[in-house]
Amino acid sequence: MSDLNTLTIADARDKLRAGDITSVDLTKDCLEQIEAAGVLGAFVHNTPDLALQQAEAADQRQKSGDAPAMCGIPLGIKDLYCTKGVPTQAASRILEGFRPEYESTVTANLFAAGSVMLGKLNMDEFAMGSSNETSVYGNAVNPWRRGNDDAALTPGGSSGGSAAAVSADLCLAATGTDTGGSIRQPAAFTGTTGIKPTYGRCSRWGIVAFASSLDQAGPITKSVRDAAIMLEAMCGHDPKDSTSADLPVPDFEAMLSGDIKGKIIGIPAEYRMDGMPDEIEKLWSQGTEMLKDAGAVIRDISLPHFKYALPAYYVIAPAEASSNLARYDGVRYGHRAGLEAGDGITEMYEKTRAEGFGAEVQRRVMIGTYVLSAGFYDAYYNRARKVRSLIKRDFEDVFAAGVDAILTPATPSAAFGLGEMTDADPVQMFLNDVFTVTVNLAGLPGISVPTGLDRQGLPLGLQLIGRPWEEGDLLNCAYALEQAAGFVAKPGKWW
């Protein structure tokens, strides 16, 4: 059977359990696709031997009758996840040659469930970016094209390699991380589904840190059902992560009834922004009608501090990044600059970090150091933390008033061309996160669902935001939206 790589997790699981296919065949199909898709720049460290070894073990497990849903499913793993014995660079030169002696909790959970790792995926350096153009490996490329235009498009960031790989059927699903939209924005740009769970639902242990109070792991998949299946395997309490929630993990897939009759869906007035493209506005209206037709009650709501979210995020995230990245000094692991006679430890630190960090990472480290400095701590960092509390309270008030989920656009545009924004004002790039950062600041779950195409044939997504710890309910609302939208488009294969 060919084209096994195009299967969803749910379909592959059923065929594996029925004995119609093997994980080895499924894995080989994916490995062939990866080999042929080098131009997409999605996979950066391939692990074919490990993948086939894991696939063989998964097939034995299937025969024994002890096979969880993710058993034998070939995945791509974002380069931010530490994987034992496999290069883990966070797409940065400063971590060149780093092979962890330990496994991140999330990947350990997936491997315990029998998943197969095909390799590591491209991303923005240290997850800092919205277009996957800051990677030491070079750009990841979106499998989608604008009409008959051959211009290379961004797959979004920072989980650009993950989104590109899933969209191009190089793997059945992939892990991502989301600090300000880095799962949901790439999913929207590539016609895939991406969920960021509640902060604390997935362990952060063994995931290279960007901004510790914002980072959260999640899956990028081909459907909402797949997102439910994979998320359940990724979650769980972890004593090694002090922010990990000690809560039971529900059977998210079992909660996908598609019945949202009587659910109250909030439509925030503040997300209607000046200059929003007509296509995004139209898609949002269509999504609202779809949920209404499915039986949901639509309610206009207000999130008054939304307009302060982006500036608050771009103070808090760089501040935490500058602290987290202080450990990369050329002493214990990774890149160390060559020294000249007479150079001391200060010169070694300076040269190593100048050579090891790319321009975007350097920019954010400098911003973060500035806002944390003695003279500016209260004016910037403390003020941003207070704004964050107000944003969180806005959501709490809305949910307390009975709203079950909030529908918004996922991105302010469809995928843009690689290079189109890199020379512009960096703030223009930051604006890609305008609809997603509030969810991270408030620690809420959010999901991007592909719901339509723009006039150039590129995918567009809508975002649903849920109550904390109610990913099951959020996934069910997303499932209803997915069913109503009926999005089945795939990129034409040009690679």
C-alpha positions in Angstrom: 0.0 0.0 0.0 1.5 3.3 -1.0 0.9 6.8 0.3 0.8 5.6 3.9 2.4 8.9 4.8 -0.8 10.7 3.9 -2.8 8.9 6.7 -4.0 10.7 9.7 -3.0 9.4 13.2 -6.6 8.0 13.7 -6.6 6.1 10.4 -3.1 4.8 10.9 -3.9 3.6 14.4 -7.0 1.7 13.2 -5.1 0.1 10.3 -2.2 -0.8 12.6 -4.5 -2.4 15.1 -6.3 -4.3 12.4 -3.0 -5.6 11.1 -3.6 -4.0 7.6 -0.3 -2.1 7.8 2.9 -2.2 9.8 4.7 0.6 11.5 7.8 -0.4 9.6 6.1 0.2 6.3 4.5 3.4 7.5 7.9 4.6 8.7 9.7 3.7 5.5 7.1 5.6 3.5 7.7 8.7 5.6 11.5 8.3 5.4 11.3 8.2 1.6 9.2 11.3 1.5 11.6 13.1 3.8 14.5 12.1 1.5 12.7 13.5 -1.5 11.6 16.8 0.2 15.0 18.3 1.1 14.0 21.6 -0.6 11.4 22.2 2.1 14.1 22.4 4.8 11.7 20.8 7.3 13.9 18.0 8.7 17.3 19.0 9.9 18.6 15.9 11.8 17.3 12.6 10.3 17.2 9.5 12.5 16.2 6.7 10.1 18.0 3.9 12.0 16.3 4.9 15.3 13.0 5.3 13.6 13.0 1.7 12.1 14.2 0.3 15.4 11.2 2.0 17.2 8.9 0.9 14.4 9.9 -2.7 14.8 9.3 -2.5 18.6 5.9 -0.9 17.9 4.9 -3.7 15.6 5.8 -6.3 18.3 3.7 -4.3 20.7 0.8 -4.3 18.3 1.0 -8.1 18.1 0.9 -8.4 21.9 -2.3 -6.4 22.0 -0.8 -3.8 24.3 -0.8 -0.8 21.9 -1.8 2.7 22.9 -3.3 5.0 20.2 0.1 6.5 19.3 1.9 3.2 19.0 3.8 3.0 15.7 2.9 6.5 14.6 5.9 8.3 12.9 6.5 11.8 14.2 8.8 14.7 13.6 10.2 16.4 16.7 10.9 20.1 16.9 14.6 20.8 17.5 13.8 22.5 20.8 13.1 19.1 22.5 16.1 17.4 24.0 16.4 13.9 22.5 18.9 11.5 24.0 21.9 11.0 21.8 20.4 13.0 19.0 21.6 16.5 18.1 19.5 19.2 19.8 20.5 22.7 18.7 17.4 24.9 19.0 18.4 25.9 15.5 21.3 27.8 16.9 25.0 27.7 16.2 25.7 28.1 19.9 24.4 24.6 20.6 26.4 23.0 17.7 27.4 19.5 18.6 25.1 19.2 21.6 23.7 15.7 22.1 21.8 15.4 25.3 22.2 12.5 27.7 18.6 12.7 28.6 15.1 12.8 27.0 12.6 15.6 27.4 9.5 14.5 29.4 7.2 15.0 26.4 9.2 12.9 24.0 9.7 10.3 26.7 5.9 10.2 27.1 5.4 9.8 23.3 8.1 7.1 23.1 6.5 5.3 26.0 3.3 5.3 24.0 5.2 3.6 21.1 5.6 6.6 18.9 8.4 6.7 16.2 10.8 9.6 15.8 11.7 10.2 12.2 14.1 13.1 13.0 14.4 16.7 14.3 12.6 19.6 12.7 13.6 23.1 11.7 12.5 26.1 13.7 13.4 29.7 14.4 16.5 30.0 16.5 15.6 29.5 20.2 12.0 29.7 19.0 12.4 33.5 18.4 10.6 34.3 15.2 7.3 34.1 13.2 8.6 33.0 9.9 11.4 30.3 10.4 14.0 32.6 8.9 16.3 32.9 11.9 17.4 29.2 11.8 21.1 28.2 11.6 19.9 25.5 9.2 18.4 28.0 6.7 14.7 28.6 6.0 11.9 26.1 6.2 9.6 26.5 3.2 5.8 26.3 3.1 4.6 23.5 0.9 1.8 25.8 -0.3 2.2 28.2 -3.2 0.2 31.3 -4.2 -1.7 30.3 -7.3 0.8 29.9 -10.2 3.4 31.9 -8.4 6.7 30.0 -7.6 7.8 32.4 -4.8 8.8 30.5 -1.6 6.5 31.2 1.3 7.0 31.1 5.0 5.5 28.1 6.9 5.2 30.4 9.9 7.3 30.3 13.1 8.8 29.3 15.3 7.5 25.7 14.7 7.8 26.2 10.9 9.6 22.9 10.2 6.8 21.1 12.2 4.0 22.7 10.2 5.7 22.3 6.8 6.5 18.6 7.5 2.9 17.8 8.6 1.4 19.8 5.7 3.6 18.0 3.2 2.8 14.6 4.6 6.4 13.9 5.6 5.2 12.7 8.9 1.8 12.0 10.4 2.2 14.7 13.1 4.8 16.7 14.9 5.6 18.3 18.2 5.7 22.1 18.4 6.1 24.7 21.1 4.1 27.9 21.6 5.4 30.9 23.5 3.4 33.6 21.6 1.7 31.7 18.8 4.4 29.4 17.6 2.1 26.4 17.1 -1.1 28.2 16.1 0.3 30.6 13.6 2.3 28.0 11.5 -0.7 25.7 11.6 -2.8 28.5 10.2 -0.2 29.2 7.4 0.0 25.6 6.3 -3.6 24.3 6.6 -2.9 22.1 9.6 -4.3 22.0 13.1 -2.3 23.2 16.1 -3.2 23.3 19.8 -1.4 25.1 22.6 -2.7 23.5 25.9 -3.2 25.3 29.2 0.2 26.4 30.7 1.3 23.5 32.9 -0.6 20.7 31.0 2.6 19.5 29.3 5.9 19.3 31.1 8.5 21.8 30.0 11.4 19.7 31.3 14.0 18.9 28.7 12.6 21.6 26.3 15.1 24.3 25.6 13.7 27.4 27.4 12.8 30.7 25.6 10.4 32.4 28.1 9.6 30.1 30.9 6.3 31.6 32.0 5.0 31.5 28.5 6.4 28.3 26.8 4.1 25.4 26.3 4.4 22.2 24.2 1.7 21.0 21.9 1.1 19.0 18.7 0.7 20.0 15.1 -1.5 17.5 13.3 -3.7 16.9 10.2 -7.0 17.0 12.1 -8.7 17.9 15.4 -9.1 14.2 16.2 -5.4 13.7 15.7 -4.7 16.7 17.9 -6.8 15.1 20.7 -5.1 11.7 20.4 -1.5 13.1 20.4 -2.1 15.8 23.1 -3.3 13.1 25.5 0.0 11.2 25.0 2.1 14.3 25.5 0.4 15.4 28.7 0.8 14.3 32.3 2.2 15.6 35.7 6.0 15.8 35.9 7.7 16.3 39.3 10.8 17.6 37.4 8.8 20.7 36.2 7.6 22.8 39.1 4.9 24.4 36.9 3.5 21.0 35.7 -0.1 20.6 36.9 -0.9 17.5 39.0 -4.3 16.9 37.2 -5.7 13.8 35.6 -5.4 13.8 31.8 -8.8 13.2 30.2 -9.5 11.0 27.1 -9.7 14.0 24.8 -10.7 11.9 21.8 -13.7 10.5 23.6 -14.9 14.1 24.1 -15.2 14.7 20.4 -19.0 14.5 20.0 -19.3 17.5 17.7 -22.4 18.5 19.8 -22.0 22.2 20.8 -25.7 23.0 21.2 -26.1 25.7 23.9 -22.4 26.4 24.1 -21.7 30.1 24.4 -19.1 31.3 21.9 -17.6 34.8 22.6 -16.7 37.2 19.8 -14.3 39.9 21.1 -14.9 43.3 19.7 -11.2 44.3 20.2 -10.0 41.7 17.6 -11.7 43.7 14.8 -8.6 45.8 14.0 -8.0 48.6 11.5 -6.4 47.3 8.4 -7.5 43.7 8.9 -7.8 42.1 5.4 -11.3 41.6 4.1 -10.7 37.9 3.7 -9.8 37.5 7.4 -12.9 39.4 8.4 -15.1 37.4 6.1 -13.6 34.1 7.3 -14.3 35.1 10.9 -17.9 35.9 10.1 -18.3 32.6 8.3 -16.8 30.7 11.2 -19.2 32.5 13.6 -22.2 31.4 11.4 -20.9 27.8 11.2 -20.8 27.6 15.0 -24.2 29.3 15.3 -25.7 26.8 12.8 -24.2 23.9 14.9 -26.3 25.2 17.8 -23.9 27.4 19.6 -25.0 30.7 21.1 -23.0 33.7 19.8 -22.2 36.5 22.3 -20.3 39.7 21.7 -17.7 40.2 24.4 -15.0 42.7 25.4 -11.4 42.1 26.2 -10.5 45.7 27.0 -6.7 45.2 27.6 -6.2 43.3 24.3 -4.5 46.3 22.7 -1.7 46.2 25.3 -0.9 42.5 24.8 1.7 42.7 22.1 3.8 45.4 23.8 3.5 43.6 27.2 4.5 40.3 25.5 7.6 41.9 23.8 8.8 43.1 27.2 8.1 39.9 29.2 9.3 37.3 26.6 12.7 39.0 25.9 13.3 39.6 29.6 12.8 35.9 30.4 14.9 35.0 27.3 17.8 37.1 28.3 17.8 35.3 31.7 17.4 31.8 30.2 20.1 32.4 27.5 22.7 33.6 30.0 23.7 29.9 30.5 25.1 29.7 26.9 28.7 30.9 27.6 30.9 28.5 25.7 32.1 26.7 28.8 30.0 23.6 29.4 28.6 22.7 26.0 28.1 23.9 22.5 30.1 26.4 20.5 33.1 28.2 21.9 34.9 31.0 20.0 38.5 30.7 19.1 40.6 32.9 21.4 43.7 35.0 20.8 46.7 35.3 23.2 45.8 37.6 26.1 42.0 37.0 25.8 40.4 36.4 29.2 37.1 34.9 30.2 35.2 38.1 29.4 36.5 38.1 25.8 35.6 34.4 25.5 32.0 35.0 26.6 31.6 38.0 24.3 33.1 36.3 21.2 31.3 33.0 21.8 27.9 34.7 22.2 28.5 37.1 19.3 29.3 34.1 17.0 26.8 31.7 18.4 23.6 33.8 18.5 21.9 35.1 15.4 20.7 38.7 14.9 17.2 38.2 16.2 18.3 36.3 19.3 20.9 39.1 20.0 18.2 41.7 19.5 15.8 40.1 22.0 18.6 39.4 24.6 19.5 43.1 24.5 15.9 44.2 24.8 15.5 41.8 27.7 18.6 42.9 29.5 17.6 46.5 29.1 14.1 46.1 30.5 15.5 44.2 33.5 18.2 46.7 34.2 18.0 48.7 37.5 16.9 51.9 36.0 14.1 50.5 33.8 12.8 47.4 35.7 9.8 49.2 37.1 9.1 51.3 34.0 9.0 48.3 31.7 9.1 44.8 33.2 7.0 45.4 36.3 4.5 47.4 34.3 4.2 44.7 31.7 3.6 42.1 34.4 0.8 44.3 35.7 -0.7 44.5 32.2 -0.5 40.8 32.0 -2.6 40.4 35.1 -5.2 42.7 33.6 -5.3 40.7 30.4 -5.7 37.4 32.4 -8.5 39.0 34.4 -10.3 40.1 31.2 -10.5 36.4 30.2 -11.5 35.3 33.7 -14.4 37.8 33.7 -15.6 36.6 30.3 -15.5 32.9 31.3 -17.2 33.7 34.7 -20.0 35.3 32.7 -20.7 31.9 31.1 -18.7 32.0 27.9 -17.4 28.5 26.9 -15.0 29.4 24.2 -13.8 32.5 22.2 -13.6 32.6 18.4 -11.0 34.9 16.8 -8.8 34.9 13.6 -5.6 33.0 14.1 -3.4 35.3 12.0 -3.7 38.8 10.4 -2.9 37.4 7.0 -2.2 34.2 5.0 1.4 33.1 4.6 3.8 35.7 3.2 6.9 35.3 1.1 10.2 34.4 2.6 12.3 37.6 2.7 9.3 39.9 2.4 9.5 41.0 6.1 13.0 40.4 7.1 14.3 43.7 6.0 11.4 45.7 7.3 10.9 47.1 10.8 11.1 44.1 13.2 7.8 45.3 14.7 6.1 44.4 11.5 7.1 40.8 12.0 6.0 40.9 15.7 2.5 41.9 14.5 2.0 38.4 13.2 1.5 37.4 16.8 -1.2 40.0 17.5 -4.1 37.4 17.8 -2.1 34.7 19.6 0.0 36.3 22.4 -3.0 37.0 24.7 -3.5 33.2 25.1 0.1 32.7 26.3 0.0 35.8 28.6 -3.2 34.3 30.3 -2.0 30.7 30.2 -5.1 29.5 28.4 -5.5 26.7 25.8 -5.9 27.8 22.2 -6.3 25.9 18.9 -6.0 26.9 15.2 -8.3 25.1 12.8 -8.0 25.5 9.0 -11.3 26.8 7.7 -10.8 28.3 4.3 -8.6 29.5 1.4 -7.7 33.1 0.5 -8.1 34.4 -3.1 -4.6 33.1 -4.0 -5.4 29.6 -2.8 -3.5 29.8 0.5 -5.0 28.4 3.8 -6.5 30.5 6.5 -7.2 29.5 10.1 -9.5 30.5 12.9 -8.5 30.3 16.5 -10.7 29.1 19.4 -9.6 30.0 23.0 -10.9 27.8 25.8 -11.2 27.8 29.6 -8.2 26.7 31.6 -7.8 22.9 31.8 -10.8 22.3 29.5 -8.9 21.2 26.4 -11.5 18.5 25.9 -14.3 21.0 25.6 -12.1 23.3 23.4 -11.2 20.4 21.1 -14.9 19.5 20.8 -15.8 23.1 19.7 -12.9 22.9 17.2 -14.2 19.6 16.0 -17.6 21.1 15.3 -15.9 24.0 13.5 -13.8 21.6 11.5 -16.8 19.5 10.5 -18.7 22.6 9.4 -15.8 24.1 7.4 -15.0 20.8 5.6 -11.5 21.9 4.9 -9.8 19.2 2.8 -7.4 21.2 0.6 -3.8 20.1 0.3 -0.8 21.8 -1.3 0.0 20.8 -4.9 3.2 18.8 -4.8 6.1 20.7 -6.4 9.0 19.6 -4.3 
